[in-house]
Amino acid sequence: MSTSILKPNDAGGESVPVGHHVVVFDVHEDPETLERILTSMPGMDRTSARKLLHSLPGIIPRPMSRHAAAVVASSIRRLGLNAAAIPSSEIPDLCHAEHTHHLRILDDLLEVIDIDGTQHSWPWDAVSVLSVGVVPSSAPARHRPASTLSQGSSHRSWNDGVTLPAKSRAEALFVLNAEQPVFTFASDEMNYECLGSRMTGSSKSNFRQLIKDLMAHSPTAWVTPSARAFLDRSPVRHYEFRTRDEFRRYTEFQTLLSGRPGVGVRAAVNTSTSDRDS
């Protein structure tokens, strides 16, 4: 259950104090200062504020009235951070991503094959965001590859000070253009027949090759930093997440940054820059 951070008069005349989210685009060098701003809001305790800090930069997952969101964003901007209040309708929502287990990569089309064999196709320029993260596995133990994590590690923005379970797997979210579905797939649940002779006995290696193929065919897609870190074999802390929800929220923020049609990042950045010192 979310804790309200609104004052009784923060609704600004609106009958229901919802409709906007605050988005923070930077990390503050002194998180304690930002924590004090958050905890100064009615109903916000220190534990909740610290949890919010670990999700920044990003979308604060608390809907509020337009007036209240503007007040919060303005307070954060006074710290020198880029922040904005954005209508909830312009915030990416990836909660209902469709799980897929079978893709086909053609020269001019991406095909997604349903469990009943039905094929759905999109041109490659319809792929707008490609994100990868390592998350705790929900698959049965027999489907899990041997873990590469000898211990948990911290992620500056999302998993600071959190230890991950040993049984984890790579997952991907790929976002199509507006009004098109969002898909997700896991490394240990995919059919990799599209790799042909390049397919190996390792789901981890197959997954990495599949991501490379998707990137190669969709050069206009926004590839998240976590996906690039995964492919570059960077330290795992750069692409691991404590939960699948944290990975989803990270990808929602990256989708906002991508400028995908239907999201309000351009207006948000322009607004927050113009009134940063107001």
N, C-alpha and C positions, 0 to 999 in steps of 0.2 A: 504494500500500500504506500502511495506517495504521500509525503508530508507537505502540507501546504506552506508555501513561502510568501503568501500574499497577506498584506495588511487588509483589514476590513474595508478600507476605502480605496484599495488598489484596483478595483475592477473598472474604475473610470467610467461609471455609468452603464457598464455592460451587465446584463442580467446573469450571464454565466462566465466566470473568470477563466475562460480557456480560449485558445485560438492562435497563440503564438509560442514560439520557442526561442530561447536565447542560444546563440551559437558563438563559441569562442574560438578564434582562429590562431591563437598563439599560446605559448607556454610561458608562465611568469617565472622569473629567476628567483623570486621569493614567494613560494607557494603559501607560506603562512599569512602573508598579507591578503591574498585572495581568499584564503580560508576565513579570515576575519570578516571579510565582506559577506561571504555566504552565511556565516553563523550569526551575523547581525540581523538577518531576516527572521521574522517571527515564524516559529515552527521548524526552523532548521537547526538541528543539533550538530555537534562537532563530528560525530561519526558519519552522518549523512553528507556533511560538507567535504570530508576527506574522501569519501567515495566519489563524489562529483569531481574532485581534483584529479583523481586517477583517470578520469575519462576525458580530460582536456589535453590538447585542443579537441573540440568536438561539440556535439549538440547536447545541451543540457536537457535530459529527458523528462522535463516537467512542463506540461502545457500551462499557460497562464493567460491572463487578459493582455490585450495589446499594450495598455498603459503600464501594467506591472512589468512586462517583458522589456519595454523601453527603459524603464527606470533601472532595472537590473543591468541591462547592457550598458547604459550610460555610466553606472558606477564602476563597472569593470573597465570601461575605456579610460576612466580617470587614472587607472593604474598604468596606462600606456599599452594596453592590449587591444587588439582588433576584435571587436565583438559587435553583434547585431541582433536585433529582434526580427525574426522571420515568421511569416504566417505558417501555421502548421500544414496548410495545404501545399506549401512549397518545400516541405521537409521530406526527403526520401524515406519511404517506408518499405523495408525489405523483409518484414515479418512473415510474409506469405510466399517466400521464394519456393519455387517448385523443385522438388528433388528429382534428379535425373540420374540414370545409370548407364546411358548409352548415347554417345555422340558420333556423328560422322562429319569429317572435315573434307569438304569438296573445294575445288578451286574457287568457285564463286558463291558457295552457300555453306552455311552451318546448319546441319540437320540434328534435331533432337528427336529421339525415338522413344515413344511411350512403351510401357510394359506390355501393351497389347500389339505392339508393332506399328502403331500409327506414327507417321513421320510429319514433323513440322519444320519448316525451313525459313531462314532469314538470310538476307545478304550480309556480308561481313561488316559493312559500314553501319549496320544496326547494333553492333556490339559496342556499348559505350563505356563500360567499366569492367575490369577484370581484377579480382581481389583473391588473395590466398592467405590462409592462416593455419597454424597448427593449434588444434583445440582438443580437449578431452574427448575420447572416442565414446560413442553411444552404441557401437556395434558389439555383437557377441564377441567374447574373447578369442574365439577361433578365427575371426575375421581380421584381427588386429595384427599388423606387422610388428616385428620387434621394435621397441622404442629406441629412438636415438637420443633420448634425454636421460643423461645420467643423474641430473638433478634439476630442480626448478631454477629459474632465473627471473630477474625483474625486467619489466618493459616500462620505459620511462613514462609513457603516456597512458598505458592501459592496464598494466599488471605490476605496478611498482610494489615490490616487497611481497609478491604472491608466489607461492610454490605450486607448480603444476603437477598433476598426477603423472605417474610414469607412463600410463597407457594413453597415448595421444595419437592423432592422425592429422594429416593435411586435408583441408577442405577448401573449396573454391566457391566464390559467388561471381556469376557474371550477369551484368545488368544490360538489358537491351534498351533501345530508345523509348521515349515516352509512349505510354499506352501499350507497351509490349511486356511480356512476362519477365520475371527474374528467375534465374536457375541457380541451384546449388548442387554440388556433388562432392563425394568423399573419396579419398584415395583408395580405401579398402572395400569400396562397393561398386566400382566402375567396371564396365565392359570396355576393354582396351583394344577391341578388334580393329579400330581405326588406325592403330599404329602399325599393323601388318607385321613385317619381318623385324621391325624394331622392338616389338613387344618382348619383355623379359619376364622372368619369374618373380620380380619384385614390384609390388604395387607402388612402392615409393618411387622407384625409378620410372615406372610407366606414367605415374601422375606428373612427375616433373617434365617428361617429354611431351605429354598432352598439353600442359600449360604453355610450353614453348611453341607448340604448333598453333594453339589458339592465338598467342601473341603475334606470331609471324603472319597469320592470315587477317588480323584485325589491327592494322597499324595506327588507326585513328582512335582506338580505345584508350581510355585512361587506365594505366596500370598502376595499382597502388604501391606505395613504398614497401609494404609487407610482401607483396608478390615479387617485386624485384629482389628483395633481400633473400627470399626463399630460393629463387633461381640462381642467385649469385653465391649461394651457400654461405651467406653471412651468419654471424652468431645467431643462434635460434631465438634469443631474446628479442630480436627485431621482427619476428613474425609469429610469436606464440601469444595465445590469449587464454585467459583463465576459463572463460566459458564461450559457448557458441554465440550467446547474446552479445558479449563484448565484441566478438569478431563482427557480428552483424552491425552493431552500432558504429564501429570503426568504418565499416564499408559504407554505411549511410552517410557519414561525414565525408568520406572520400568522394562519394557520388555527388554530394553538394559542391565540393571543390571542383569537380570535373566540368561544371557548367552544363550538365546534361539538360536538355530541354525539359521544362516543367519545374525546375528547381531555381531557387532565388539567390544563388551565391553572388552573381554580379551586382545586383542591386544591394545586397547586404554589405559587400565590401565597399562599394561606393558610398553608401550611407554612413557606415561606421567610420570611414576615413574622413568624410567631410565634417562630421560633428564630433570627432574624437576629443577636441579641446573645448567643446561648448559646455 
